Amino acid sequence: MKNYIQPGNQVSIPAPADVSSGQGVLAGSLFGVAVHDAATGADLELALKGAYRMAKATGAVWTVGARLYWDDTAKAVTVTANTNKLIGVALAAAGSADTAGEVLLTAAFTL
């Protein structure tokens, strides 16, 4: 197929800000996990699918399968929808005091 580019599980974009490997990154409606450190504007590989242990907003309880959202201000995953970006579901339960949780990214795009 002449127009095929790649599978799309991982993509390269200019880093929207300085990022560290493993950090969540939101660029417009595109969310992924940084594969490596990158300075603002540098090439950044983003993983769009997969299971990751990510920073979690404290105070909320996650149940297995709960919808999870990215709070770009706090740079953490939350169960609060509001204006946050839907990114996937919880792979494991997490308590209110937990600072990280298991996330299955679904490459969901809610425009």
C-alpha distances in whole Angstrom, upper triangle without the diagonal:
4,6,6,9,11,13,15,19,20,19,21,23,27,30,31,35,36,35,35,33,33,34,32,31,30,28,29,27,25,27,27,29,29,28,31,33,32,35,34,31,30,27,27,24,24,24,23,24,26,30,32,36,36,39,41,43,47,49,46,46,42,42,39,36,38,35,35,35,35,38,37,41,42,39,39,38,40,40,41,39,40,38,36,33,32,30,30,33,36,35,39,42,44,47,49,50,46,45,41,39,36,33,30,28,25,23,25,25,28,28
4,6,9,12,14,16,19,20,19,20,22,25,28,30,33,35,34,35,33,33,34,32,30,30,28,28,27,25,27,27,29,29,28,30,33,31,33,32,29,28,25,25,24,24,24,24,25,28,31,33,37,37,40,42,44,47,49,47,47,44,43,41,38,39,37,36,36,35,38,37,40,42,38,39,38,40,41,42,39,41,38,36,33,32,31,31,34,37,37,41,44,45,49,50,51,47,45,42,40,38,35,32,29,27,24,26,25,28,28
4,6,10,12,14,17,18,16,18,19,22,25,27,30,32,31,32,31,31,31,29,27,26,24,24,23,21,24,24,26,26,26,28,30,29,31,30,27,26,23,23,21,22,22,21,22,25,29,31,34,34,37,39,41,44,46,44,44,41,41,38,35,36,33,33,32,32,35,33,37,38,35,36,35,37,38,38,36,37,34,33,29,29,27,28,32,35,35,38,41,42,46,47,48,45,43,39,38,35,32,29,26,24,21,23,22,25,24
4,6,8,10,14,15,14,16,18,21,24,26,29,30,29,30,28,28,29,27,25,25,23,23,22,20,22,21,23,24,23,25,28,27,29,28,26,25,21,21,19,19,19,18,19,22,26,28,31,31,34,36,38,42,44,41,41,38,38,35,32,34,31,31,30,30,33,31,35,36,33,33,32,35,35,36,34,36,33,31,28,27,25,26,29,32,32,35,38,39,43,44,45,42,40,36,35,32,29,26,23,21,19,21,20,24,24
4,7,8,12,12,10,12,14,18,20,22,25,27,25,26,24,25,25,24,22,22,20,21,20,17,19,18,20,20,20,22,24,23,25,25,22,21,17,17,15,16,16,16,17,20,24,25,29,29,32,33,36,39,42,39,39,36,37,34,32,32,30,29,28,27,30,29,32,33,30,31,30,33,34,35,32,34,31,29,26,25,23,24,27,30,30,34,37,37,41,42,42,39,37,34,33,30,27,24,21,20,17,20,19,23,23
4,5,8,9,8,11,14,17,20,22,25,25,24,24,22,22,23,22,20,21,19,20,19,16,17,16,18,18,17,19,22,22,24,24,22,20,17,16,13,13,13,13,14,17,20,22,26,26,29,31,33,37,39,37,37,33,34,31,29,30,27,27,26,25,29,27,31,32,28,29,28,30,31,33,31,33,30,28,24,24,21,22,25,27,27,30,34,34,38,39,40,36,34,31,29,27,24,21,18,17,15,18,18,22,22
4,6,8,9,12,15,19,20,23,25,26,24,24,21,21,22,20,20,20,19,20,19,16,16,15,16,17,16,19,23,23,25,25,24,22,18,17,14,13,12,11,11,14,17,19,23,24,27,29,31,34,37,34,34,30,30,28,25,27,25,24,24,24,27,26,30,30,27,27,26,28,29,30,29,31,29,26,23,21,19,19,22,24,24,27,30,31,35,36,37,34,32,29,27,24,21,18,16,14,12,15,16,20,21
4,5,6,10,12,16,17,19,22,23,21,21,19,18,19,17,16,16,16,17,15,12,12,11,13,14,14,17,20,20,22,22,21,19,16,14,11,10,9,8,9,12,16,17,21,21,24,26,28,31,34,31,31,28,28,26,24,24,22,21,21,20,23,23,26,27,24,24,22,25,26,27,25,28,25,23,19,18,16,16,19,22,22,25,28,29,33,34,35,31,29,26,24,22,19,16,13,12,10,13,13,17,18
4,7,10,13,17,17,19,21,22,19,19,17,15,17,15,15,16,16,17,15,12,12,10,11,12,12,15,18,19,22,22,21,20,16,14,10,8,6,5,6,8,12,14,17,18,21,23,26,29,31,29,29,25,26,23,21,22,20,19,19,19,22,21,25,25,22,21,20,23,24,26,24,27,25,22,18,17,14,14,17,19,19,22,25,26,30,31,31,28,26,23,21,18,16,13,10,10,8,12,14,17,19
4,7,10,13,14,16,18,19,16,16,14,13,14,13,13,14,14,16,15,11,11,8,9,10,9,12,15,15,18,19,18,16,13,10,7,5,4,6,7,10,13,14,17,17,20,22,25,28,31,29,29,26,27,25,23,24,22,20,19,18,21,20,24,24,20,21,20,23,25,26,25,27,25,22,18,18,15,16,19,20,20,24,26,27,30,31,31,28,26,23,21,19,16,14,12,12,10,14,15,19,20
4,7,10,12,14,16,17,15,16,14,15,15,14,12,13,12,14,14,10,11,9,10,10,10,12,15,14,17,16,15,13,10,8,6,5,7,8,10,13,16,17,20,19,22,24,26,30,32,31,31,28,30,28,26,26,23,21,20,19,21,20,23,24,20,21,21,24,26,27,25,27,24,22,18,19,16,18,21,23,23,26,29,29,32,33,33,30,27,24,24,22,19,17,14,14,11,15,15,18,19
4,7,9,12,14,15,14,15,14,15,15,14,12,13,12,14,15,11,12,11,11,10,10,11,13,11,14,13,11,10,6,5,4,6,9,11,14,16,19,19,21,20,22,25,27,31,34,32,33,31,32,30,28,29,26,24,22,20,22,20,23,24,20,22,22,25,28,28,27,28,25,23,20,21,18,20,24,25,26,29,31,31,34,34,34,31,28,26,25,24,21,20,17,18,15,18,17,20,20
4,6,8,11,13,12,14,14,15,15,14,11,11,9,11,13,10,11,11,12,10,12,12,13,11,12,11,9,8,6,5,7,7,11,12,16,18,21,20,22,21,22,25,26,30,33,32,33,31,32,31,29,29,26,23,21,19,20,18,20,22,19,21,21,25,27,27,26,26,23,21,18,20,18,21,24,26,27,30,32,31,34,34,34,31,28,26,26,25,22,21,18,19,15,18,17,19,19
4,6,9,10,11,14,15,16,15,14,11,12,9,12,14,12,13,13,14,11,13,13,12,9,9,7,5,5,5,6,9,10,14,15,19,21,23,22,24,22,23,25,26,30,33,32,34,32,34,33,31,31,28,25,22,19,20,17,20,21,18,21,22,25,28,28,27,27,24,22,20,22,20,23,26,28,29,32,34,33,35,34,34,32,28,26,27,26,24,24,20,21,18,20,19,21,21
4,5,7,7,10,12,13,12,11,8,10,8,12,14,12,12,11,11,9,11,11,9,6,7,5,5,6,6,5,9,9,13,15,18,20,21,20,21,19,19,22,23,27,30,29,31,29,32,31,30,29,26,23,20,17,18,14,17,18,15,18,20,23,26,26,25,25,22,20,18,20,18,21,25,26,27,30,31,30,32,31,31,28,25,23,24,24,22,22,19,21,18,20,19,21,21
4,7,8,12,14,15,12,11,8,8,6,9,12,11,11,12,13,11,14,14,12,9,8,6,6,9,10,9,12,12,15,16,19,21,23,21,22,19,19,21,22,25,28,28,30,29,31,31,29,28,25,22,19,15,16,12,14,16,13,17,18,21,24,24,23,22,19,17,16,19,18,21,24,26,28,30,31,29,31,30,30,28,24,23,24,24,22,23,20,21,18,19,18,20,19
4,6,10,13,14,11,11,9,10,9,13,15,14,13,14,13,11,14,13,11,8,6,4,7,9,11,10,13,13,16,18,21,22,23,21,21,18,18,20,21,24,27,27,29,28,31,31,30,29,26,23,20,16,15,12,13,14,12,16,18,21,24,24,23,23,20,18,18,20,19,22,25,26,28,30,31,29,30,29,28,26,23,22,24,24,22,24,21,23,20,22,21,22,22
4,7,10,12,10,11,10,12,12,16,18,16,15,14,13,10,13,11,8,6,4,5,8,9,11,10,13,13,16,18,21,22,23,20,20,17,17,20,21,24,27,28,30,29,32,32,31,29,27,24,21,17,17,14,14,15,13,16,19,22,25,25,25,26,23,21,20,22,21,23,26,26,28,29,30,28,30,29,28,25,22,21,23,24,22,24,22,24,22,24,23,25,25
4,7,9,7,8,8,11,12,16,17,15,13,12,10,7,10,8,6,5,6,8,10,10,11,9,11,11,13,16,18,19,19,16,16,14,14,17,19,22,25,25,27,26,29,28,28,27,24,21,19,15,15,13,14,14,11,14,16,20,23,23,24,24,22,19,18,20,18,21,23,23,24,26,27,25,27,26,25,23,19,18,20,20,19,20,18,21,19,21,21,23,24
4,6,6,9,10,13,15,19,20,17,15,12,9,7,8,6,4,7,9,11,14,12,13,10,11,11,13,16,18,18,18,14,14,12,13,16,18,21,25,25,26,25,28,27,27,26,25,21,20,16,17,15,16,15,12,14,16,20,23,24,25,26,24,21,20,21,19,21,22,22,23,24,26,24,25,25,24,21,17,16,18,18,18,19,18,21,20,22,23,25,26
4,6,9,10,14,16,19,20,17,14,11,8,5,5,4,5,8,11,14,15,13,13,10,10,10,11,14,15,15,15,12,12,11,13,16,19,22,25,25,26,24,26,25,25,25,24,20,19,17,18,16,18,17,13,14,16,20,23,25,25,27,25,22,20,21,18,19,21,21,21,22,24,23,25,25,24,21,18,15,17,16,16,17,16,19,18,21,22,25,26
4,7,9,13,15,19,19,16,12,9,6,5,6,7,8,11,14,16,18,16,15,12,11,9,9,12,13,12,11,8,9,8,10,13,16,19,22,22,22,20,23,22,22,21,20,17,16,14,16,15,17,15,12,12,13,17,20,22,22,24,23,19,18,18,15,16,17,17,17,18,20,19,21,22,21,18,15,12,13,13,12,14,13,16,16,19,20,23,24
4,6,10,13,16,16,14,11,8,6,5,8,9,9,11,13,14,16,15,15,12,12,10,10,12,14,14,13,10,10,8,8,12,14,17,20,20,21,20,22,22,22,21,19,16,14,11,12,11,13,12,8,9,11,15,18,19,20,21,20,16,15,16,13,15,17,17,18,19,21,19,21,21,20,17,14,12,13,13,13,14,13,16,16,18,19,21,22
4,7,10,13,13,11,7,6,5,6,10,11,12,12,14,14,16,16,15,12,12,9,10,10,12,13,12,10,11,8,9,11,13,16,19,19,20,18,21,20,19,18,16,13,11,8,10,8,11,11,7,8,9,12,15,16,17,18,16,13,11,12,10,12,15,15,17,18,20,18,20,20,20,17,14,12,13,13,11,13,11,14,13,14,15,17,18
4,7,10,10,8,6,5,6,7,10,12,11,11,13,12,13,14,13,10,10,8,10,10,13,15,15,13,14,12,12,14,16,19,22,21,23,21,23,23,22,21,18,15,12,9,10,8,11,12,8,10,11,14,17,18,17,18,16,13,11,13,11,14,17,18,20,22,23,22,24,23,23,21,18,16,17,16,14,15,12,14,12,14,14,16,16
4,6,7,6,5,7,9,10,14,15,15,14,15,13,14,15,15,12,13,10,12,11,14,16,17,16,17,14,14,16,16,20,23,21,23,22,24,24,22,20,17,14,11,8,9,7,10,12,9,11,12,14,17,16,15,16,13,10,8,11,10,14,17,19,21,23,24,23,25,24,25,23,20,18,18,18,16,16,13,14,12,12,12,13,13
4,6,5,6,9,11,12,15,16,16,14,14,12,12,14,13,11,12,10,13,12,15,18,20,19,20,18,18,19,20,24,26,25,27,25,27,27,25,23,20,17,14,12,13,10,13,15,13,15,16,18,20,19,18,18,15,13,11,13,13,16,20,22,24,26,28,27,29,28,29,26,24,22,22,22,19,19,15,16,13,14,12,13,12
4,6,8,11,14,15,18,20,20,18,18,15,15,17,16,15,16,13,15,14,17,20,22,21,23,20,20,21,21,25,27,26,27,26,28,27,25,23,20,18,14,12,13,11,14,16,15,17,17,18,20,19,17,16,13,12,10,13,13,17,20,23,25,28,29,28,30,29,30,28,26,24,24,24,20,20,17,16,13,13,10,11,9
4,6,10,14,15,18,20,21,20,20,18,18,19,18,16,16,13,14,12,15,18,19,19,21,19,20,20,21,24,26,24,26,24,25,25,22,20,17,15,12,11,13,12,15,17,15,16,16,17,18,17,15,15,12,11,8,10,10,14,17,20,23,25,27,26,28,28,29,27,25,23,22,22,18,17,14,13,10,9,6,7,7
4,7,10,12,15,17,18,17,18,16,16,17,15,13,12,9,11,8,12,15,17,17,19,17,18,19,20,24,26,24,25,23,25,24,21,20,17,15,13,11,13,12,16,17,15,16,15,17,19,19,16,17,15,12,9,10,9,13,16,19,21,24,26,25,28,27,29,26,24,22,21,20,16,15,12,11,8,9,7,10,10
4,7,10,12,15,16,16,17,16,16,17,15,12,12,8,9,7,10,12,14,13,15,13,15,16,17,21,23,21,22,20,22,21,19,18,15,12,10,8,11,10,14,15,12,12,12,14,16,16,15,17,14,11,8,9,7,10,14,16,18,21,22,22,24,24,25,22,20,18,17,16,13,12,9,10,7,9,8,11,12
4,7,9,12,13,14,16,16,16,16,14,11,9,5,5,5,8,10,11,10,13,11,13,15,17,21,24,22,23,20,22,20,19,18,16,13,12,10,13,12,16,16,12,12,12,15,17,18,17,19,17,14,11,11,8,11,14,15,17,19,21,21,24,24,25,22,19,16,16,14,11,11,8,10,8,10,11,14,16
4,6,9,11,12,15,15,16,15,14,10,8,5,5,7,9,9,10,8,10,9,11,14,17,20,23,22,22,20,22,20,19,19,17,14,13,11,14,13,16,15,12,12,12,15,18,19,19,21,20,16,14,14,11,12,15,15,16,18,21,20,23,23,23,20,17,14,14,13,11,11,9,12,11,14,15,17,19
4,5,7,8,11,13,14,12,11,7,6,5,7,9,12,12,13,11,13,11,13,16,19,22,25,24,25,23,25,24,23,23,21,18,17,14,16,14,17,16,13,14,15,18,21,23,22,24,22,19,16,17,14,16,18,19,20,22,24,23,25,25,25,22,19,16,17,16,14,15,13,15,14,17,18,20,21
4,7,9,13,15,15,13,11,7,5,6,6,10,12,12,13,11,13,13,15,19,22,24,28,27,27,25,27,25,24,25,23,20,20,17,19,18,21,20,16,17,18,21,24,26,26,27,25,22,20,20,17,18,20,20,20,22,25,24,27,28,27,24,21,18,18,17,16,16,14,16,15,19,20,23,24
4,6,10,13,14,11,10,7,7,8,10,14,16,16,16,14,15,15,16,20,23,25,29,29,29,27,29,28,28,28,26,23,22,19,21,19,21,20,17,18,19,23,26,28,28,29,27,24,22,23,19,21,23,23,23,25,27,26,29,29,28,25,22,19,20,19,18,19,17,20,19,22,23,26,27
4,7,10,12,10,10,8,9,11,13,16,18,19,19,16,17,16,16,20,22,25,29,29,30,28,31,30,30,29,27,24,23,19,20,18,19,19,16,17,20,23,27,28,28,29,27,24,22,24,21,23,25,25,25,27,29,27,29,29,28,25,21,20,21,21,20,21,20,22,21,24,24,27,27
4,7,8,6,7,6,9,11,14,17,20,20,21,19,20,18,19,22,24,27,30,30,32,30,33,32,31,31,28,25,23,20,20,17,19,19,16,19,21,24,28,28,28,29,26,24,22,24,21,24,26,27,28,29,31,30,31,31,30,27,24,22,24,24,22,23,21,23,21,24,24,26,26
4,6,5,8,9,12,14,17,19,23,24,24,22,22,20,20,24,25,28,31,31,33,32,35,34,34,33,30,27,24,21,21,18,19,19,17,20,22,26,29,29,29,29,26,24,23,25,23,26,29,29,30,32,33,32,33,33,31,29,25,24,26,26,25,26,24,26,23,26,25,27,27
4,6,9,9,13,14,18,19,23,24,25,23,24,21,21,24,25,28,31,31,33,32,35,35,33,32,30,26,23,20,20,16,17,19,16,19,22,25,28,28,27,27,24,22,21,24,22,25,28,29,31,33,34,32,34,33,32,30,26,25,27,27,25,26,23,25,23,24,23,25,24
4,7,8,12,14,17,19,23,25,26,24,26,23,24,26,27,31,34,34,35,34,37,36,35,33,31,28,25,21,22,18,20,21,19,22,24,27,30,30,29,29,25,24,22,25,23,26,29,31,32,34,36,34,36,35,35,33,29,28,29,29,27,27,24,25,22,24,23,25,24
4,6,10,12,16,18,22,23,25,23,25,23,23,26,28,31,35,34,36,34,37,36,34,34,31,28,26,22,23,20,21,23,20,23,25,28,31,31,30,31,27,25,23,26,23,26,29,31,31,34,36,34,36,36,35,32,29,27,28,28,26,26,23,25,22,25,24,26,26
4,7,10,13,16,19,21,23,21,23,22,23,26,28,31,35,34,35,33,35,34,33,32,30,27,25,22,23,20,22,24,20,23,24,27,30,31,30,30,27,25,23,24,22,24,28,29,30,32,34,33,36,36,35,32,29,27,27,27,24,24,21,23,20,23,22,25,24
4,6,10,12,15,17,19,18,20,18,20,23,25,28,31,31,32,30,32,30,29,29,26,23,22,19,20,18,20,21,17,19,21,24,27,27,27,28,25,22,20,21,19,21,24,25,26,28,30,30,32,32,32,29,25,23,24,23,21,21,18,19,17,20,20,22,22
4,7,10,12,14,16,15,18,17,19,22,25,28,31,30,30,28,30,28,27,27,25,22,21,18,20,18,21,22,18,19,20,23,26,27,26,28,25,22,19,20,17,19,22,23,23,26,29,28,31,31,31,28,25,22,22,21,19,18,15,17,15,18,18,21,22
4,6,9,11,13,13,15,14,17,19,22,25,28,27,27,25,26,25,23,23,21,18,17,15,17,16,19,19,16,16,17,20,22,23,23,24,22,19,16,16,13,15,18,20,20,23,25,25,28,28,28,25,22,20,19,18,15,15,12,13,11,14,15,18,19
4,6,7,10,10,13,13,16,18,21,24,27,25,25,23,24,22,20,21,19,17,16,15,18,17,20,20,16,16,16,19,21,23,22,24,22,19,16,15,12,13,16,17,17,20,23,23,26,27,27,24,21,18,17,15,13,11,9,11,9,13,14,18,19
4,7,10,11,14,14,16,18,21,24,26,24,24,21,22,20,18,18,16,14,14,13,17,16,20,20,17,16,15,18,19,21,19,22,20,17,13,12,9,10,13,15,16,19,22,22,25,26,27,24,22,19,17,15,12,10,7,7,5,9,11,14,16
4,7,9,13,13,17,18,21,24,26,24,23,20,20,18,16,17,15,14,14,14,18,18,22,22,18,17,15,18,19,21,20,23,22,18,15,13,10,9,11,13,13,17,20,21,24,25,26,23,22,18,16,13,10,7,5,6,6,9,12,15,18
4,7,10,12,16,17,20,23,25,23,22,18,18,16,14,16,15,14,15,15,19,20,23,22,19,17,15,18,19,21,21,24,23,20,17,15,11,10,11,12,11,14,17,18,22,24,24,21,20,16,14,10,8,6,5,7,9,12,15,18,21
4,7,9,13,14,18,20,22,20,19,15,16,13,13,14,14,13,15,15,18,19,22,21,18,15,13,16,17,20,20,24,23,20,17,15,11,9,10,9,8,11,14,15,19,21,21,18,17,13,10,7,6,4,6,9,11,14,17,20,23
4,6,10,12,15,17,20,18,18,15,16,14,14,15,15,13,14,13,16,17,20,18,15,13,11,14,16,19,20,23,22,19,17,15,12,11,11,10,9,11,14,14,17,19,19,15,14,10,8,6,5,7,8,11,13,15,18,21,23
4,7,9,13,14,17,16,15,13,15,14,15,15,15,13,14,13,16,17,19,16,14,11,10,13,15,18,20,23,23,19,18,16,13,12,12,10,10,10,12,11,14,16,15,12,10,6,5,5,6,9,11,14,16,18,21,22,25
4,6,10,12,15,14,15,13,15,15,15,15,14,11,12,10,12,13,15,13,10,7,7,10,13,16,17,20,19,16,15,14,12,12,12,11,11,12,13,12,14,15,14,11,8,5,6,6,7,10,11,14,15,17,19,21,23
4,7,9,13,12,14,13,16,17,17,16,15,12,12,10,10,12,13,10,8,5,6,9,12,14,17,19,18,15,15,15,13,14,14,12,14,14,14,11,13,13,12,9,6,4,7,9,10,13,14,17,18,19,21,22,24
4,6,9,9,10,10,13,14,15,13,13,10,10,9,10,12,13,9,9,5,5,6,9,11,14,16,17,14,14,14,13,13,13,11,13,12,12,9,10,9,9,7,5,4,6,9,10,13,14,17,18,19,21,21,23
4,7,7,9,10,14,16,17,14,14,11,10,10,8,11,11,8,9,6,6,5,8,10,13,14,15,12,14,14,14,15,14,13,16,15,14,11,10,8,9,8,7,8,9,12,13,16,17,19,20,20,21,21,23
4,6,8,10,14,17,18,15,16,13,13,13,12,15,14,11,12,9,9,8,10,12,15,17,18,16,18,18,18,18,17,15,17,15,13,10,8,6,6,6,6,9,10,14,15,19,20,22,24,23,25,24,27
4,7,10,13,17,18,15,16,14,15,15,14,17,16,13,15,12,12,9,10,11,15,16,18,16,19,19,19,19,17,15,18,16,13,10,8,4,6,8,9,12,13,16,17,20,22,24,25,25,26,25,27
4,7,10,13,14,11,12,11,12,14,13,17,17,14,15,12,10,7,7,9,12,15,17,15,17,16,17,16,14,12,15,13,11,8,7,5,8,9,10,11,11,14,14,18,19,21,23,22,24,23,25
4,7,10,12,10,12,11,13,15,16,19,20,17,18,14,12,9,8,11,14,17,19,17,18,17,17,16,13,10,13,11,7,6,5,5,8,9,11,11,10,12,13,16,18,20,23,22,24,23,26
4,7,8,6,9,9,12,14,15,19,20,17,17,13,10,9,7,11,13,17,19,16,17,15,14,12,9,7,9,8,5,5,7,8,11,10,12,11,8,10,10,13,15,17,20,19,21,21,24
4,6,5,9,10,14,16,18,22,23,21,21,17,13,12,10,13,15,19,21,19,19,16,15,13,9,7,8,7,5,7,9,11,14,13,15,14,11,11,11,13,16,17,20,19,22,22,25
4,6,9,11,14,17,19,23,25,22,21,18,14,14,12,15,17,21,22,20,19,16,15,11,8,5,5,5,5,9,12,14,17,15,16,14,11,9,10,10,14,15,18,18,21,21,25
4,6,9,13,16,18,21,24,22,21,18,14,13,11,14,15,19,20,18,16,13,12,9,5,5,6,8,9,11,14,16,19,17,18,16,12,11,9,9,12,12,15,15,18,18,22
4,6,10,13,16,19,21,19,19,15,12,10,7,11,11,15,17,15,14,11,11,8,5,5,8,9,9,11,13,14,17,16,17,15,12,11,10,10,12,13,16,14,17,17,20
4,7,10,13,16,19,18,17,14,10,9,6,9,9,13,14,11,11,7,8,6,5,7,10,12,12,13,15,16,19,17,17,15,13,12,10,10,10,10,13,11,13,13,16
4,7,10,13,15,14,13,10,6,6,5,8,8,12,12,9,8,6,6,5,5,7,10,12,12,12,14,14,17,15,14,13,10,10,8,9,9,10,12,11,13,13,16
4,6,9,12,12,11,9,6,5,6,7,6,9,9,6,5,4,5,7,8,10,14,15,15,15,16,16,18,16,15,14,12,13,10,11,10,11,12,11,12,11,14
4,6,9,9,7,6,5,6,9,9,9,10,9,6,5,6,6,9,11,12,16,17,17,16,18,17,18,16,14,13,13,13,11,12,11,13,12,12,12,12,14
4,6,6,6,5,6,7,9,8,9,9,8,5,7,9,10,13,14,15,18,19,19,17,18,16,17,16,14,14,14,16,14,16,15,16,16,15,15,15,16
4,6,5,7,9,10,13,12,12,12,10,7,8,11,12,15,17,18,21,22,22,20,21,19,20,19,16,16,16,18,16,18,16,17,16,16,15,15,16
4,6,8,11,11,14,13,13,13,11,9,11,14,15,18,20,20,23,24,24,21,22,19,20,19,16,17,18,20,19,21,19,21,20,20,19,18,19
4,5,8,10,13,12,14,14,13,11,13,15,15,17,18,18,21,21,21,18,18,16,16,15,12,13,15,18,17,19,18,21,20,20,20,20,21
4,7,10,13,13,14,15,14,11,11,14,13,15,17,17,19,20,20,18,18,17,17,15,12,12,13,15,14,17,16,18,18,18,18,19,20
4,6,10,11,13,14,14,10,11,12,11,13,14,13,16,16,16,14,15,14,14,12,9,9,10,12,11,14,14,17,17,17,18,18,20
4,7,9,10,13,13,9,9,10,9,10,10,10,13,13,13,12,13,13,14,12,10,8,8,10,9,11,11,14,15,15,16,16,19
4,5,8,10,11,8,10,9,10,11,10,10,14,14,13,11,12,11,13,12,11,10,10,12,11,13,13,15,16,15,17,16,19
4,6,10,12,9,10,9,10,10,9,9,13,13,12,11,12,11,14,13,13,13,11,13,11,13,14,15,17,15,17,16,18
4,6,9,7,10,9,12,13,12,13,17,17,16,15,15,13,16,16,16,16,15,16,15,17,16,17,18,16,17,15,17
4,6,5,7,7,10,12,12,14,18,19,18,17,18,17,20,19,19,18,17,18,16,17,16,16,16,14,14,12,14
4,6,9,10,13,15,16,18,22,23,22,20,21,19,22,21,21,21,20,21,19,20,19,19,19,16,15,13,14
4,7,9,12,15,17,19,23,24,23,22,23,21,23,23,21,21,21,22,19,20,18,18,17,15,13,11,11
4,7,9,12,14,16,19,21,20,19,20,19,21,20,18,18,17,18,15,17,15,15,15,13,12,10,12
4,6,9,12,15,18,20,20,20,21,21,22,21,19,18,17,17,14,14,12,12,11,9,8,7,9
4,6,9,12,15,17,18,18,20,20,22,20,19,17,15,15,12,11,9,9,9,7,7,7,10
4,7,10,13,15,17,17,19,20,21,19,18,15,13,12,9,8,6,6,7,6,8,9,12
4,7,9,12,14,15,18,19,21,18,18,15,12,10,7,5,4,5,7,7,10,11,15
4,6,9,11,12,15,17,19,16,16,14,10,9,6,5,7,8,11,10,14,14,18
4,6,7,8,12,14,16,13,14,11,8,6,5,6,9,11,14,14,17,18,21
4,7,9,13,16,17,14,15,12,8,5,6,6,10,12,15,16,19,21,24
4,6,10,13,15,12,13,11,7,6,8,10,13,15,19,19,22,23,27
4,7,10,12,10,12,11,8,8,10,12,16,18,21,21,24,24,28
4,7,8,6,9,8,6,8,11,14,16,19,22,22,24,25,28
4,6,5,9,10,9,12,14,17,20,22,25,25,27,27,30
4,6,8,10,11,14,16,19,21,23,26,25,27,27,29
4,6,9,11,14,17,20,22,25,27,27,29,29,31
4,6,7,11,13,17,19,22,24,25,27,27,30
4,7,11,13,17,18,21,23,24,25,26,28
4,7,9,13,15,18,20,21,23,24,27
4,6,10,12,16,18,19,21,22,25
4,7,10,13,16,17,20,21,24
4,6,9,12,13,16,18,21
4,6,9,11,14,16,20
4,6,8,11,13,17
4,5,9,11,15
4,6,10,12
4,6,9
4,6
4
